């Protein structure tokens, strides 16, 4: 679905910028912050920011002699673009699961929130396992954030911690399972 958007719009960078601003409608960004958040070069970001400013999708505001860019929520196609961008998942949850599986002995994983186009729930990803390389996980999720256009809230815990918290009816764990979610990996059905 993401490929359709990239072909509908003229660049992958443009789609990432649209996602960033539509996911964070109240935030203002300097051009270099946009480039950093979507993990692209400054010239590529600047070009797309200028194009989106020309059509008045982005508006400029000066603060302390710096130019911040904001999404124009009065843009004529704002609602339509928002629906279109949110309808297309930027990254496949199956790809996410296969990448996470490489980071350790993963026993359980679910996605929620941003991956299901939902604002409900406190986390976007729950990962349960052992020997998880947390620095690689953090780096991987940073790349996913650049695609999604907003921060990913994730929880990573050991089997012992997960079992304990689930058996104690921990409010946080209950909230995760009561919110809309999709289980991607479940190797512990019989264990818990």
Secondary structure by P-SEA (a helix, b strand, c coil): caaaaaaacccaaaaaaaaaaaacccccccaaaaaaaacccaaaaaaaaaaaaaaccbbbbbcccbbbbbbcccccaaaaaaaaaaacccccaaaaaaaaaacccccbbbbcccccccccccccbbbbbcccaaaaaaaaaaaaaaaacbbbbbccccaaaaaaaaaaccaaaaaaaacccccccccccccc
